Amino acid sequence: MPQLCKVRLESGEIRPAILDGDKLQPLAAGRPTLTDLLHGADPLGQARKHVDAALGVLPLHRAMLVAPIDQQEVWAAGVTYKRSEEARKRESVGAAQFYDLVYSAARPELFFKSPAWRVSGPGERVHIRRDARWSVPEPELALVISPELKLVGFTIGNDMSSRDIEGENPLYLPQAKFYDHACALGPAITLVADMPAPDAAVIRVTIERGGAKVFEGDTKVSAIKRSFEELIGWLGRETSFPHGAILLTGTGIVPADTFTLAVGDIVHIDVTGIGRLTNVVQQRA
């Protein structure tokens, strides 16, 4: 199943590419951007027309996958899974009623997560805040959306979160969610027609520490309470996206309240039909 991605070549140049298993076909320099392809009528067909014949087909180890994003804003939806609603209510007893209400309300929780330049890619670092005591990854299916609010593809998102900061006061949500290296995307974009149905798509997270597995959990995409169309409709109700947008759809996997990430942890997020996004946990120096 071919996917679209971005790669850093051995020369250091970053280009869009077609990913097919463990093989890459980089596009020729100066040809359509990843965004141009995604927002066109036939993304994969157009990409094939611009493959760099001189480079040909490369093995995956000859290039590095980078975050599949150009200038899109990254937004996120919260409390879209029952497990997330339960966890958010435990975080902040005083605000529990609001989390309960937003789970069942017509209007979803939507918040700005990251500009494109802050997004980490596959193999890159994600951060836990130095002023946080309780940090977790949030494995999420990410929707790739065109300027016309059309769903064009899917990728994997890691919405890093400081649960103690948000739990102290819901007004601290931007600080709990929006900071350097708090968002990762990748490894590639699966076009809509190639994505498995929600009841066949599983999101799984595995966290390793010192070579040992310290947490593992999974959920089905079909467990989400809101439809993709609903979330996209609310996102674009009064906001335009000239470069398109990436929308994280919320998490249904929450570690036990006693668990927190540590520097050096490795977070793997697998989604059926997309692949695996891996990041290492660090802090600012």
N, C-alpha and C positions, 0 to 999 in steps of 0.2 A: 504493500500500500504506500505509494509515494506521498510524501509530505513536503511542505515548504518550510524553510528555515533560513537562518543567517549563519555564516561561518567566517572565522578569521583564518585566512590562508597562511602558509608558512612565510610569505612575504610580509605579513602583518595587515594586509588589505582585508577589509570586511565586505562581503558580498552576499546577496541572496543566493540560495541554492535549493536544489531538489534533493531530499533525503529519501532513499529507498533502501530500507534495511540498514546495512553497514556500508552503503555506497553513497557517494555525493557527486552531484553534478553542479558545480558553481556556475553562475551566470556570468556572461561577459561583462567586463568593466564598463561602467557608464550606461548600462541597460536599465530596464525598469527596476525600481526599488521594490522591496517586499510589500510595502503599502500599495504601490501601483498595481502589483499583481493581485493582492487580496481584494482590492476594491474594483477589479475589472470583472468582465463577464465570464471569463474562463481562466481562472488563475493558473492551473497546472498546464493547460494548453499553451498559454502565453509564456510561461516559464520555459517550457521545452523549446520554444522558438528562439530563446536567447541564451541557451547553454553555451558556455565557452568551449568551442571545439578544440582549442589548443590545450586546455587542461584535461578535457575528456572526463572520464569517470575516475574519481579518486576514492581510495579506501578511507573510511571515517577517521583513521588515526593520522591522516595527512592534513587535517584541518581541525579547528576547534569550534564547536558550536557555541554561539553567543545568544543572548536573549532575543527571541523573535519579535522584535518591536522596533519601530522607527521613531515617530514623534507622537504616537498615541498616548493619551492620558490613561492611567490605570485607576479604575474605580472598584469598589467592593460592596457586596451586599452582606448584611449580617442577619443572624437569627433566622436562617432559612431552613435549618434542620432542627428537629426536636432536641437532639443531643446538645446542640449549640445553645438553644434557649435555656435548657436546664443548667448548663454550665454558667451562662451569663447571670442567671438568677442567683446562683451560689456565690459568684464573685462579689456581688453588691446587693446585700440584703435590702438596703433602703430603696434601690431602684428595681427590685425584682418585679414589681407590678408593671413597670414600663416594658421590660423585656417580654413579659407574658403578653402584654397588649400588642406589641409590635409583631409578634409571631403570628397573631391571628388578625391583625389589622389589614385593611385594604392597601394602605401605603407601606411599602417595605422600608427597611433601614438601608440607606445607600450613603456611602461616604467616599471621598477622594482618598486614594491610597498612595499614588506615586506618579511623578512625571517620568517620562521614559528614561531620562538620563540617570535616574537613581536605581533602576531595576538591575538586579543581578541575573546572570545567566547560568547555564549548566556548569557545575564544577566550581562556581565562584562562591564567595562568602556571603552568608547572611549574618546579621548582628543581633545580639541581645543587648539591651541597654545596660549601662553600668549602674544606673540608678533604679533598676528593677530587680525584684527578688523572685519573680514568678513569671517565667517566659516560656512560650510554647510556639511550635510551628502550627499553621493552620493549612492543611492540604486542601486545595480547592480546584474545581474545574473552572477554567477561565474561558469566557466567550470573547471571540474576536469579532468586532462590530465595525461596519463601514460608516462613513459619514451620513448615509441615508438610513442609518439604524437597522441595517440588514445584518443578520447573523451569517458570517462567512466561514467561520472555523472555530476550532477549539485548541487550547493548549493547557498546560498545567501551571498552577499558581501556588506559591507559598506566601501566605499572609501572616508574617511574623507578628506576634502579639505579646504585649506585657500585661498579663492578666491582673496583677496586683495594682498597677497604675490605673487601669480602667475601672477596676473594682472599687478603688478608693473614692472615685467620683466619675460618673459617666461623662461629665464635661471634659475629662482628661483623655477622652478617646483619641483625639489627634496625636497626643504624645505617646499613647500606647501603641498606635498603629503606624504613624508617619514619622520616620527618621531614616538616616542613612542605612542602606542595605537591609531594609525591612520588607522588601518584596523581591521575589524571584519568579522568573517565568522560563518555560522551556519544556522539553528540549526542541520541539518543533511544533508546527501548526498542522493539525489534521483538518482537512476541509469538511464541510457539513455533510456532504454526500457519503463520506467514508467513515463517519463516526458511528460506532455501535449505538443501538437504542439504549435509552437510560436504564432500563431494567437489566441490560446485559453489560453495562459499564460499571466497573468497580474502581473506587478510589482507595488506595492503600498507602499508609505511611509506615516506615520503619526507621527507628532512630538507633544508631550505634554509638557506643561509648567505649573507648579502649579496646575495640575489636569485638565487643559483646553487644548483643541486642538488648536495649533497655526499654523499648516500647514498640509495639506494633498494633495497628488497628486498621479497620476498613469499613467502608459503607458503600452502598450502591448509589449511583447518581439519581436513581428514581426515588430515593428517600427525601429529596428536596421538596419543600412544601409549595414553592412557587414555580411557575413555568418560566422558561427562558424568555419567551415573548413578553410576559408580564414584567419581568425585571428590566428588559430593554426598553419597554414602553415607558416605565416610570423614569428611567435614567434620562431618556431624551425628551421628557415632557416639556421642560423649559430650558434645556441646555443643548447647545449645538456642539458637534465634534468634527471640525473640518478635517482633521487627520484620522478620524475614527477613534475607537476606544477599545480597551480591554476591560472586561467586567468579571471580577472574581465573584463566584456565586455562593460563597459561604461554605462552612465546614460542618461535616457531620461526625468528625473524629476529634475527640477531646481527651487528652491523657488524664489520668487520675489527678486529683487536686494536690497530691503530694509530689508530683513530678514537675521538675523545671529543667530547662535546657542548660547545658554547661559548655564552656569554651572547649572546642575540639570535637564536639558531637558531630556526627554526620547524619544528615536528614535525607532519606530517599522517599520520593513520592511517585507512585506508579498509578497510571490511569489507563484502563483498557482502551485500546485504539489510539493512544498517543505515545506512550513510552514511559521513561523514567526521568525525573528531575532530581538531581543530587546536589546538595550544597553543604558546606562545612560551616559550623557555627563559630563566630569570633566576636570580639568586642573592639571598640575604638581603643587605640593605644592611649 
